[in-house]
Amino acid sequence: MFRSQLTQRLLDAFTSAQIEIPEGFAPSVVLASDTRFGDYQSNTAMALGKHLRTNPRALAQTIADHLKVDDLCEKISVDGPGFLNFTISKPALQSHLCDICQSDRFGVPTVTEPRNIVIDFSAPNVAKPMHVGHIRSTFIGDSLARVARFLGHHVTTDNHIGDWGTQFGMILHGWKTLLDHDALAKDPIHELVRVYKIINAAAKDDESLREVCKAELVKLQQGDAENHAIWTECVRLTMIQLDKVYDTLGVTFDYALGESYYNDALGPLVDDLLAKGIASVSEGAVVVFSDGSVKPEEDPFLTRDKDEWKAAPCIVRKSDGGFLYPTTDLATIDYRINEWKADEIWYVVGQPQQLHFRHIIAVTQRRGIDVKLVHVAFGSIQGEDGKMFKTRSGETVGLLEVIDEAIDRARTAAAEKDPSLSGDALEEIARIIGCGAVKYAELSQNRMTDYKFAWDRMLSLQGNTAPYLINAYVRTRAIFRKLGEDFAMPAALQITEDAERGLAMKLAQFAEATHDILIDHRPNTLATYLFELADCYHSFYEACHVLNSTGITRDTRLTLCQATSRVLKQGLNLLGIQTTERM
């Protein structure tokens, strides 16, 4: 990609010109803010000029004199107080177009230092339906996994399912006393939720019922055969529903190791924390306190109360001997490092869990474990009224219901747009557009912001939506259907028009947009790029006749259409969105 190539050439120029650079300094190359001066620009000379106490414009000229970029640039200029501006040459753009059309890398280089990355995402609970709150974790995690793999990292995806915990005491008691087996056969999760809600509501005012449920949970934890069989059936029934949702969405996992998988490791883990002095006993519980090694405002084990810093410890074992989420997560880290050789673990979990992950990261560091832990946090989804997205009755909206409605709406829209569509063809297009619309509505957002879930906007053929991008792809394929023959890479290309060059430059930026996603784990970087590419293609299509042109002009424009088609399809695939040849 041009940006990384120019960055390396700048470093080479420093060496050639014998320019001293501070340790850790890396030149910055970005897209030009004003394309009248070039395609890329760098303020490197201004940054270095201050360090070297020299005139930045003169330094920029020295760098330009030593730059060897004849194979990339048709012009280099020094502008303003010392900006270096680069204009990519037409031969370089034409060569990159060929690479996009012919390579399964689409012009995107792999990373130079691949990492073993474990991505923990989705994580629904057993005996509960997936709800709209799982949208962000599931879609962001899936996209990050696709991108990281495409860039050359070794990725392991793990659906850390909530299959253990205090709610099972209530579910077990409800199964034995309230379960409607006919209802369970028709809709297992709905019946399990019904039972749980009744017991949970009753237990709030009934101490004896709470004790009964607690006793059922203890029996499960101690391996009681009957309770274990019920729990196993709950897990099985839940996985059937989860598989249906994931199959519809095209989301897959390498593993789905639930919390229960780590039970045997929890006791030894707590003993180790105590033995090493990382944890201590406090009021019968085992907790990790601040060790005073960082400033109070940076310490996850302290919280400010008015003008006083107070302890905010991480509890790893309750006074009654029960373990908590931090204990399980710490044991999970050990497993992922030992079994999957993880260099990095990314947790795609909502922003409200920030303190939990600050605790986990800090405890892992104290244990001396060399692994990079990243909390990929995100905001919430709101209804169109700006409030939490719920049903009219106040219930959490089920994810399967959201997907079904999206597909229904897409089916209606597709049938109205093309009445000849019917049967399997209509159903497939409805599934692709419906699922894609919901995914893109999520992935086009900055993950840290809240956003409003609006059906009409996400299914619109106008604006920054999946239907708009998929339709852009369909338009590129329509060119080749009219052509009536398979695309064959021409022997030569010749970019002459501004619209041709603009599209070629935008296509070249696919490599940069893809790599930028993993800088801060934001798929919306790619979504924004694809939207800009679609707009750029439409501008090119309006300005440049394709099939009515001739010779090398026609070959060049067909190549631009083919490259756009390939990049749109691959880019949407990295977001987990399928394309269709017709809509």
Secondary structure, 3 states (H helix, E strand, C coil): CHHHHHHHHHHHHHHHCCCCCCCCCCCCCEECCCCCCCCEEECHHHHHHHHHCCCHHHHHHHHHHHCCCCCCEEEEEEECCCEEEEEECHHHHHHHHHHHHHCCCCCCCCCCCCCEEEEECCCCECCCCCECCHHHHHHHHHHHHHHHHHCCCEEEEECCCECCCCHHHHHHHHHHHCCCHHHHHHCHHHHHHHHHHHHHHHHCCCHHHHHHHHHHHHHHHCCCHHHHHHHHHHHHHHHHHHHHHHHHHCCCCCECCCHHHHHHHHHHHHHHHHHCCCCEEECCEEEECCCCCCCHHHCCCEEEECCEEEECCEEEECCCCCECHHHHHHHHHHHHHHHHCCCEEEEECCHHHHHHHHHHHHHHHHCCCCCEEEEECCCCEECCCCCECECCCCCECEHHHHHHHHHHHHHHHHHHHCCCCCHHHHHHHHHHHHHHHHHHHHHCCCCCCCEECCHHHHCCCCCCCHHHHHHHHHHHHHHHHHHCCCCCCCCCCCCCCHHHHHHHHHHHCHHHHHHHHHHHCCCHHHHHHHHHHHHHHHHHHHHCCCCCCCHHHHHHHHHHHHHHHHHHHHHHHHCCCCCCCCC
